[in-house]
Amino acid sequence: MQQLGLGFYVTDDYPTAVVFARVAARRLGGVPFVVNIYGHNFAQLTGQEVAPAWWWRIADDSPLITDFDYLTAQVVGYPDSRQIKFNPRAYHTLAAEISR
C-alpha cells in the first residue's frame, strides 16, 4: 500500500530518494539508483495537498486520483521531506534522466 495511492512518487530531497531507492531494491531486487524526473508544463497541472487523515486510504478510483494530476504530502517518517505523487493521468508529462 502506498501513502497517496496509485501513482509515480518523487521527492526533491535527495537523501530521502536514496533511502527509498535502497528500500525498493531490497524488497524487489536489483540495484538502487536515483533518477531525475522532469514534469513538462508542471505549472499547468492540477495538484492537491493531501491531509494526514487521508494518507493510506485513497482508493484507485478516488477523485484524488481521477481529478488531479498530482498529490503532495509530507513523507511519512521524514518530517522535513515532501513528496509529489503523479497520478496516471499525468504520466505523459514526465521525462526521466538517468546519469551515472
N, C-alpha and C positions, 0 to 999 in steps of 0.2 A: 504494500500500500504506500502511496506517495502523499506527502503533506498537502499538496494542492491539486491532487487528482492527476488524470492522464495528461501527459504533455512532455515537452522538452525543457529541462531545467538548466538555468545558467546562474552564475553569480559573478560580480565584478571583484570579488575578494579572492585573490589568487591562492593564499594558503587554504582557504575553505575548499576551493575547487580541487586542490591536490588531495586533501583528505577524502573527499567524495570519490575521486578517481581511484584512489587506493582501495576504498571500501568496495566499489563496484568490481574491481579486478579480483579481490579476494572472494567475493560472492559468486561472480560469473566466470572467473578465469581471465587469462590474458595479461597484458602489460598495461599498467596505468599510465595515462598521459592526459594532458590538458590541451584543449584547442581553443583558438579564438573564434568567437561567433559574432557575426555582424547581422543586424536587422535592417534591411533596406526600408527606407521611408518610415522609420520607427515612430516619428512624431505623428504619423497619420494612423497608427494602430490604436485600438481601444484597449485600455487596461483597467484593472480594478485591484485595489488593495484588499486582501482577504483578512478578516478579523480572526483572531485565535479560536473563537468559538466554532468556526467553520473548518479549521485545519483537520485533516484526516477524514472529513465527512462529505467530500464533494463527489457526487456521482458523475459518471461519464456523460450523462445526458442533462446535467445541471445547467441552468442559464449561465453560471460562472464559466462553464466550458464552451457552450454554444454561442453566447452573446458577446464574448470578449476575445480579443486576440492574445492577450497575456494577463497573468495574475502576478501580483507581487506580495511578498510577506517576509518576515524575519525567517532565518533558517533555524529550525528547532535545534536547540543545544548550542547555538552560536549567536549570542545576543548582539554582537557587533556586525553580523553579516546579514546581507539581504539577498533574496533570490528573485529572479524573474522566471516564470514558467510560461513558455509559449504553448498556446493551445493548438491543436492540429490545424485549425483554420488559418493559422498564420505561418505554417511551415514554409510556404512558398517565398516568404520574405527573408528567410535565413540563409546565410552562407557561412561555411566553416573554413578556417585557415589552419593548416597543420604545419608547425615549424619544429625543427629539431635543434 
